[in-house]
Every structure is written in C-alpha cells, then in structure tokens.
C-alpha cells in the first residue's frame, strides 16, 4: 500500500512511503501527524528567566509555608543581587564560588555562611 501525506499543508514537504499493510500505513500516518504537531523545526525555547525570578517562584510555591519564609527570601534575594543576578541557564559553580569568596572575605559569621549555602542548594 502506498501512503502519501502533506503534514505541513499543501506548501509543505510531501511524504510518500510504501507499506505492506494498511495498519502499518495508518500507524505511520499517526506518527507523522504527531511529529508535525510538536513543530520540531522551531527548536526548544530557551529559558530566559533570571535567578531572582526562580527565587520568587520558589518563595510563592514553597517558602511561603515556612515560619521563616520572609527571612529566607530576603537572604536569597541578597545573594542573587551579590552574584549579579545571572540568567538561570548561566548560573554555575564558578558564579557561586565567586559569591562565596566575597562572603568569606567579609565579616559574615560561619553559621550564616553555612545556612546561606544550604538555602542556595
């Protein structure tokens, strides 16, 4: 059985295949239509959110339920600003290490540094 289709409309690419049975042709047609719905030619969208935006999302979904939620959010916001508020996709160990270095050179107590480290993880 010969199967023909234009999954992206009449101006799109035509697909022709030959199958031994009608069932195989129908399942391939279903597969091709699903692929066209996913629009693979557009690629994946890049996440352009900044770390502070993820912090706000984290606060609204989890931290708000904690007793010291406001304090945690303030601490995270301060840390984000100190790191230069990078894009979430660009946040890495090197950025955090430079922030950590800034903390160690300051007059922050050890327990505060450890708590902040736990919150960022």
N, C-alpha and C positions, 0 to 999 in steps of 0.2 A: 504494500500500500504506500503510495506517495503522499507525503504531507507537505503542505505549503502554508506559510503564515507571514504576516507583516505585524510583528508585535508592537512596533513603534508607529503604527499608522502607515498609510499608503506611501508616504515620502520616506519612510524608514527602510531599514535593511530587510530584504526578503530572505526567509529561511526555508530551505527545501531539504527534506530528509526522506529516506525510504525505509519503511519498517515491514517486518514480516506479518504483524497482526495489527488489527485496529486498536486493540487495547494498548499496545506499546505506543502507537501514534498519539492516542489520547493522553496517556500519562506524560509523554514528552511535551505535548502542547500545553498541558497544565504547568509543567516545569518552566517552559519558556515564558508563559504569561506571568508567573510569579517573579521571575528574574526581571522582567520589564517593569513590574510594579515597584521593585526595590530601587530602580534607577541607578544602576551601578556606574553609569557614566558620570554621575555628579561627584562621586567620591564621598569620603566621610567628612562630616563637618568638623572643623577644628574648634576645640573648646577654648574660647577667648576670655573665660572668667578669670578674675584675679583672686589671689589667696584670700583677700578680705571678704569677697563675695561668698566664697565657700565657708568662711568663718561665720558669716551671717546666717547662711543656710544651716550650718551645724548648730548654731545657737537656737534658731527657731524650731529645729526638729528634736534636739536632744538636751542641750544645756539648760534650756528654759525650765526643765523639770527638776533641776538640781537646786539645792539650797543656796549654793554659792555661784549660781549661774552668771549673774551680772559681773562678778569679780573675774570669773574665768574669761568671759567675753572681752572685758576690758584688757586683760592681760594678753589675750590673743591678738586683739586689735593693735596694741602697742608693739607686739612682736612683728606683726605684718608691716607696720609702718617702719620699724627699725630695719627690716630686711629690704625695704624699698618697694614693697607691695608688688612682687613679681606676678606674672601670669602663672596660673596653676600648673600649666603644662611645662613651664620653665623652672618650677621650684625643684631644687635638688639638694643633695647633701652639701655641696660646696656653698650654696647660699646660706644654708642653715649653719654651717661651720663658721662662716664669717660673722654671722649674728652671734653665735656662741662665743667667738673670740672677743667681740665687743662687750658681751656680758662679763666675761672673765677679767677683762681689763678694768671694769668699773668696780663700784663698791656694793655690788649685789651679794647678799648672803648666799651661802652654798645651798641651803634648803630651798630658797626661792628659785635658784637656777635649776635645781633638780625638778621642782614642781612644774616650771615652765617647759622643761624638756619633755616631761610626761604628757603635758597637755598638747604639745605640738605633734607628738607621735600619734 
